Amino acid sequence: RFCIPLLLASRPMMAAGEEIAPALQDSWGDFWLFHFFVNAAGYASIVVPGFLLIQYFKRRNYLETGRGICFPVIKSCVFGSEVKSVHQDDGSLPPRAEPTESSTARQIFKLLLCAIGLQVSYLTWGVLQERVMTRTYGATETDPGEKFKDSQFLVFMNRILAFTVAGLYCALTKQPRHGAPMYKYSFASLSNILSSWCQYEALKYISFPTQVLAKASKVIPVMMMGKLVSRKSYEYWEYLTAALISVGVSMFLLSSAPNRTVSTVTTFSGIVLLAGYIIFDSFTSNWQDALFTYKMSPVQMMFGVNVFSCLFTVGSLLEQGALLESLRFMARHSEFAAHAVLLSVFSACGQLFIFYTINQFGAAVFTIIMTLRQAFAILLSCLIYGHTVTVVAGLGIAVVFMALFLRVYARSRMKKRSKKLPLGESPVQKV
């Protein structure tokens, strides 16, 4: 009863003659806000009992009084085995190897391998993501085909493979002793699957280039939140690059192509979903930073988060009956099955390349590679799916990526300067 008025209020009447988005034509059950509440209810059916169990074990002081076969499992899930480290880097990873003159060729080879691996993984992932969410399957001369609509199933596919890859990696390689209570991963997991769901769902309402630019401008709300909540201070170049990103995104969004017919509701829904993606994704990264104060590696983080992601998504899919429906869709359309599997494979491979690149070359090199990937993703999407980009929109894209590269350059200069500061001085807080 509560959701019906909210759904009605969030879907205003369309103006006469406006084209209604295909994703909104079928039924109210296909509207994104309805799916969001249904998915959230599914996650709550797992989170609430889990929360009550955790409180029960803590009140009983189970760590002191518990016995039996289940004791190690409950201890690991609820209490953990170690206290947090004071410094984030203590024991998390071995120090990043600095290149030497004798291994220059090897370092160049590794850098090329990382760059190619990241570009291939995430460019292919982006193309497949747009194909799955915006195009039909099984279309013939007499049958228009059908679209796949359940974004949560794609999130589940990605997470189950990432969980498998991370688990195998942890089993086959030496990892730091794990001490974080397992339930703490559930917070990052929940925000992670919600951000991924918003990302997939947004493609029903906006173009892929718009989504990429919105993700590139995520630094703006992060700076605003840091200024308002944490009273952080920023350098002049940070304000300059944020302003340039705002100008570039505005140029892209306000420019209009001759054949561009997008309804107000569609645009509004896309903006809301992108805002949801940015909010949930920002929480995920901040919570993971807090978890890294325990002694763990990034692959252990990947494994722990994906354990709960698989639990939440498969539980919600089973409660809705959507898992069998999605599997039947895969059985009807082998092309979709291949796309869904490849989407998961490239997503998991991309995460491993991220960890390896940062460990070998640092965050600055990784940021440059991923910024180039965003630019290539927009170009590739326009070439394959025929998105029209005006001259003004193209200039807006150029301004955004110029600002991003300027930000990476300025940050690297500030980092070098901060190493030369005398003891007791500290550089201004960065985002």
Secondary structure as UniProt FT lines:
FT   HELIX           3..9
FT   TURN            16..17
FT   HELIX           22..25
FT   HELIX           28..30
FT   HELIX           32..59
FT   TURN            60..61
FT   HELIX           62..65
FT   TURN            69..70
FT   HELIX           71..74
FT   HELIX           75..79
FT   TURN            88..92
FT   HELIX           101..103
FT   HELIX           104..134
FT   HELIX           151..172
FT   HELIX           182..184
FT   HELIX           185..202
FT   TURN            203..205
FT   HELIX           208..216
FT   TURN            217..218
FT   HELIX           219..228
FT   HELIX           236..254
FT   TURN            258..259
FT   HELIX           264..291
FT   TURN            292..293
FT   HELIX           298..320
FT   HELIX           322..332
FT   HELIX           334..361
FT   HELIX           363..385
FT   HELIX           391..419
FT   TURN            423..424
//
